[in-house]
């Protein structure tokens, strides 16, 4: 209970800025929410706090230990084939069960079979998780691997553009964010920590990160490959964002649908863990009881969180975007900037990442500095996305220079900052981004440009949220490198300027 109270307090401090900003905005001429919408939003904020608190406690008790034990246990067994096979199938199955991926598949169902898309993306994640494990085992440079694959991604994007399916580009880059959900992120990060700790070496800190970064590449690659061969016009049907659609029977349907998705995703991880427990791990009974309780906390927390985001935050996000876009564009951009800075505080997996970063780096990279860098990056990404909606231009004008800067910085900062930065991109683009930020962008785009531009202009905002932290966190590392060099230079200057005329005779 003491741990739960600490998690709830942390969650409250994360959610209160978002809720306060919406309430304050409602008392201005820019936004006019009904009393029902405002009350349901505030109630959803309370349940959001509860959901984040329970999820974070469950991640500490279950998801993180499960990942670490699987990574360490299979690595110690020295059965490389088993380790790689488990990682591949785990990546495929968890991705196939990810709820956000089903939403993505529904958007392109008119020209691509939804099941085929889901399986293709799942295979992509599985292959890149396998590649990430090989990268740790053979101590290869993450920067070089990322540089190669992102260059390949932009080459494929150019082929998609020549084929006339421009809507595939923002969808493809969005898919890299939605497939690294709140269940997969803590597990995959912990898996990397377990493998790196068992292998050892002087780069253990750097090798502990980077799995989420590579797993985000697989879905983008898969969707772009499908986009090259796809024919026909992509269509998008605007969903019902009204509060009324989620009340009464709609609320029960939302809860049951959310619970089913979480059971499937969480169940696959649990079944895999149980099989490996009997085959390799042989953990004591007390540890298994702790993990079982943690799984229960994770399940309840995620169902509460996702339901609250769907019922209270999604309709309000859409209405905020629609009404703010009716006023001066400067209000849309300004609010988007501030909204991004505070929403990332409430992403559940962000707290898991920040805590793990502080532990692995032994406080060198603090939770506070990580949160500042993430908030700045996500805020900038939402502001830039609003500018793109207002002026209606391709997302590649942001993604190409953004990733070139990110990959360029990777050659000037310590490898651990690059690994943390690219992991942070997948973590920051979590369920609250797709459940609040994306409807906000859709509302603005629908009002300004109509539903025909939603796929090309509103979508892609998740990709932006995943990209900008790559720059801000690496700039954090660049500042650390420069500070160290300046302190070393100052120390050397003091040594050289000291009085060295005295001769000490030791005879």
N, C-alpha and C positions, 0 to 999 in steps of 0.2 A: 504493500500500500504506500510505503514511503517513496518507492521508485515511481509508482503511478502518479502520485501527487506532484513529483518533480517534472514528470513528462507533461502532465496537464498544465502546469504553470508555464512551461516552455511553449506549449501549443497555444495557450491563451495569449502570450506576448507576441506570437507569430500571426495570429488571426485578427487580433484587435485593430491593427492599422488598416487592414482591408475593410473591415466592417465600419470603422469610424469614418473612413474616407467616403464610402458610399452614403452613409447617413448625412454627413456634412453636405455632400453634393446635392442630396435630395432637397435641402433647404435653400438652394440657389435657383435662379430662373433657368438654369441649363438643363435640369433633370426634374421630372415629375413622376415619381413612383406612387402607385396607389397605396393606401394604408395596408391592404392585404399583402401586397408585394413586399412592402417594407418589413412587416411583422414576420412573414415567412422567411425572408432573407436573414433577419436577426436570429430567428429560431434555428435556421440552418447553420449560422455561424457558431452557435452554442454547440450543436452536434458535431460541427467540424472540429472544434477543440477536442471534444471527447474522442472522436475518431482518430485524430492525429496522435493524441496521447496514448491510446490503446495500441495503435499500430507501432509506434516507436518502441513501446515496452515489449511488444511481441517480437519485433525485429531483434532487439537485444537478447531476448530469451531463446528465440527459435531460429529465425532466418539466418542471422550472422553465424551462430554456432554450427548450424547444419552445413552451410557453405564451407566454413573453415575445416570442419571434420572430414567432409567429403574430399576436399582438396588435399589436405594433409594425409588422410588415410590412404587414398589411392596412390599418391606420390610415394609414400613410404613402402607400399607393396611392390614397387618397382615394376608394376605391370602397365607399361606405357600404353599398350593397345587398349586395355580396359579403361584407363583414364580418358583417352581420346574418344573412345566410343561413348562413354557415359556423358562427356561434355557435349558431344554432337547431338545425341538424342535428347539430352536435357534442354539444349538450346532450341531444338525443333519443337518439342512438346510444350514447353512453357510459352513460346511465341505463338503457337497455334491457339493456345487457350487465352491469350491476352485479349480482353474485351475491346480495347481501342482499335485493334487490328480488324475486327469484324466491322466496325464503323467505316474504316478506310475501304474495305472490300465492297461495302454497299454503295460507295460513291462511284465506283467504276463498273458496277455489275452489268451495265448495258452493253459494254464492249469486251469485258473480260470475266470469265467465270470466277465467282467469288471464292469458291473452294480452292480452285487452282492458284489464285493469287495468295491465299493464306498459306497454303503448303509451300509455295515457292519462297515466300518471305521467311517462313520457318526454317527451310533448308538453308537459306542465306545466313540467318542468325547462327544456326548450328555449325556451319562451316567456319564462320568467322570466330566463334567461341573456341573451336578447335585450333584455329590459327593463333588465337591469343594465348592459349596454353603452350603451344609450340614456341611462341615468341619468348615466354617466360623460361621454358626448359632450355632453350638454346641461346638465351640472353641476347636477343636481337634488338636493334634500335627501334623503338616505337615510332620515332619521327620519320625514319626512312620508309617504314611500312605504310604509315598514314599518307605520306607524300605521294607514294606510288598509287595507292588506291583512290585518293581524291582527284589526282590527275585523270585517272581512268573514269571516274564519275563524271567529271566535267566534259570529257570527250564523248561519253554516252549521252549526256544532256544535249550536246550540240546535234547529235544524230536524231534525238527525239524532236528537237525543234525543226529540223529539216523535214521530218515526217508530218509536221503540222499538229502534233499532239502536245501543245504547250502546257495544257492543264496537268500533264503527268509530272512535270518538273517540281512544282511545289508539293504535290502529293507524295512524290518519291522522297523528297528531303524531309517532309513531315513524318513519313513512315519510320525514319530512323529514330525519331523521338518517341512516337507512340508505342513502339514495340519494346522499349526499355521501361516497363511499368513499375509500379511500387512493389510488386512481388519479386520480379526478376532482379531488380537493381541491388537490393541488399544481399541476395543470394549470390549473384555473380561477383560482386565486389568481394564478399567473404571467401568465395572460391579462389579468387586470385591471391588473397592474403594467405590462405592455407597452403597453396602450392608454392608460393614464393618463400614462405617461412621454412618449409620443409627442404626446398632446394638450397636455400641459403645464398651466400655470396655477398659481396660488398654492395651490390645494387638491389638489395632485398626491398628497400623502401620504394624504389622506382618500379620494380617488377610487381609490387602489390596492386598497382593501378594499371589501367589501360584496357581491361577486359570489356567494360561497358563501351568504351570508345570504339573498339573494333566491332563489337556486336551491333553498333548503330550503323555501320557501313553496309552490312549485309542486306538489310531491307531496302536501302536506297538503290543499291546495285540491282537487286531483283526487280523492283518496280520499273526502273529505267530500261532494263532489258525487255520487259513486257511492253513498255511504251514504244519501243522501236518497231515492234511487229504489230501493234494494235491498230485497228482501222475503225473509223467511225467517230462521231462527235460525242464527247463526254458530256453527260447531263448531271445536274444537281437539283434535287428537290429540297426546298427549304423546309426544315422540320418545324413542328409546332412548338414555339418557345414560350407559350403562355403559361402562367402559373396554374391556371385552371386544369390544364392537361395532366398535371402531376398530383392533383388532389383527389380525394375519395378513392375510387377503384384504381385510378391511375397511380396513386401513391403505393398501394399494395403491389401493383404490377411492377413498379420500379424497384421496390425492395426485393421482391422475389427474383426478378431478372438479375439484379446486382448480386444477390446471394448466390445464385446459380453460377454466375461467371467467376466469382471469387472461389467457390468450392472447387470448380474444375481446375483453375490455375493453381490454387494452393494444394489441391489433392494430388496433382501430378508430381509436385516437388516432394510431398510427404511420402507417396508411394515409392518413388525413386530412393529416398533416404532410407525407408524401411528395408528395401531389398538390399541396399549396400550395407546396412547395419548388420544383417544376418550373414552377408557374404564376406565383408572385409573389416568393418569398423569395430564391432563388438564393444560398444560404449556401455558403461555401467547403467544400472536401472535408474539411479537417482538423476543422472544426466538426461536420460530419456524422458523422465517425468517433467523436468524443467522445460525441455523442448516441446513436449505435448501441451503444457500450459501456455507456452509462448505462441504456439500455432493457434490456439483458441483465441488469445488476445489479438493476434494478427487478423484472424477472420472477422471477429466482431468489429474491430477498429476500421478495417477496410470497407465493410458493408455500410457502417455508419457514415464514414467519410464520403464514399462515392454517392450514396443516396442523398446526403445533404448537399453535395456539389451539384447533383442533377436537379433536385427539386427546388433549391433556393438560389443557387449561384448562377446556373445556366440561364434561366429566364431574365434575371436582373442584368447579367452581363450583356445579353443581346439588346435589351432595352436601353442600357447606358450607351452602347455604341451607336444605336439608331438615333437617339435624341441628341447626343453630343455632336454628331455629324451634321445635324440640322442647323447648328450654330456656326460660329467662325471656326475654320480649320485649326487655328492655333489652340483652341480648347481641346479638340480631339487629340492632337499631338501631345499637348502638355499633360492631359490626364492619362494618356497611354504610357507616357514616360514614368509618371508617379505610380500608376497602377502596377507596372512591371516590377518596380523596385520593392513593392510591399507584398505582391502575390507570391513571389518566390519564397518569402519567409514561411508561407503556409504549406509549401510542398512537403509531404511527409518524408520522402526519401532524401531530401536535402539535409535534414538533420542527421540521418544515418551516415551520409557521406562526410559531413563536416566533422562528426565525432571520430570516424575512422581515420580521416586525414590527420587530425590532431594526435591520435594515438600512434599511428605509424611513423609520423615525423617527429614524435616526442616533443610536441609543442612548437617546433620550428615554424609550421604553418598553423596558426591558431584558428579556432572556429570563428572568431570575430572577424579576422581578416578575410577568411573564405566567404563569409556572409556578405561583407561589404563588396567584395569583388563580384559575387554572384548577383547581388541586388543592382549594382551599377550596370552590369552586362545585360541583364534581362530588361531593365528599364529602358536602356538605349535601344534594345531590339524592338520593343513594342512601339516606341516613338518613331523609329525608322519605318516600321510596318505601316503605321498610320499615314506617314508621308507617301508611301508606295500606293496605298489605297486612294489617296486624294489625287495623285498625279498619274495613276494607272500605268505602271511600267513593270517590266519583268523582274522577278526575284533574283535572277542571275546577276543583275547589276549590283546586288548586295553580296550574294554568296561567293562569287568568284574572287573579288578583292578581299572579302572577309577571310576566306580560307587561305588565300595566298599570304595574308598578313599572319594568320595563325600558324601556318606551316613554316613561314620564315622565322618567326619568333622562336620556334622550337629548336633552332640551331644556335640560339644565343642564351638560352636559359637552361638550368639544370634539368635533366631528364624527368625528374620526379614532378616538377611543375607542369611539364607538358602532359604527362600521364594523368595527373589530377585534373588539369584543365579539360582535356578531351572526355574524361569520365563525367565531369560536371555538366557538360553540354547535354548528355543523355539524361542525367538526373534532374536538371532544372526544368526540362520539358515534360513535366509529370501530369497527373490527372487534373489538377486544378488549372493548368494551362489549357488543356483541351476542353475543360468543363466551364471555364469562365472567360479566359482570354480569347479563345477561338470564337465563341458566340459574340463577344464584344466586337471582334473584327468583322464577323459576318453581318452584324447589325449595321455597322458603319458602311460596309461595302454595299449592302442591299439598298440602303438609303441613297448613297451617292451614285452608284454605278448600275444598280439593278442586279437581278439574280444571275444574269448571264456572265457576270465577271467574278462571281464568288469563288469558283474553283481556281482561277488564275491569280486573283488578287487577295482574297481573304485567307485562303489556304496558303501555307508557306510560313505563317506566323510561328508555328511550332518549330520549324527549321531555323528561324531567326533566333528564337529563344535558346536553341541548342548551339548556335554558332557564337554569339557574342561573349559568353563566358570563357570561351577558348582564348580570346584576346585579353580580357581583363585579368584573368588568373595568371596568364603567362607574363603580363606586365607586372603583376605582383612579384613573380619570380625574377624578372629583369631588375626591378627595384632592389630586391634582396642582393642580387649579384653586384650591382653598382655600389650599394651601401657597404658591402664587404670589401670591395676594391678600394673605396675611398678611405675606409677605416685602416686598411693595411697600408695605404699610401701615407696617411697621416702618422701612423706608428713609425714607419720607416723614416719619415721626415724628422720626427722627434729624436730618433736614434742618431741620425746623421748630424743633427744640429747640437747635440749634447756636447759637453766639455770633455774631449777625449785627449787633452794634453797631459793628463796625469799618467804616469807610468807606474804600474804596480809590480813590485819586485817580489816574486814568490821564493827567492833563494834565501 
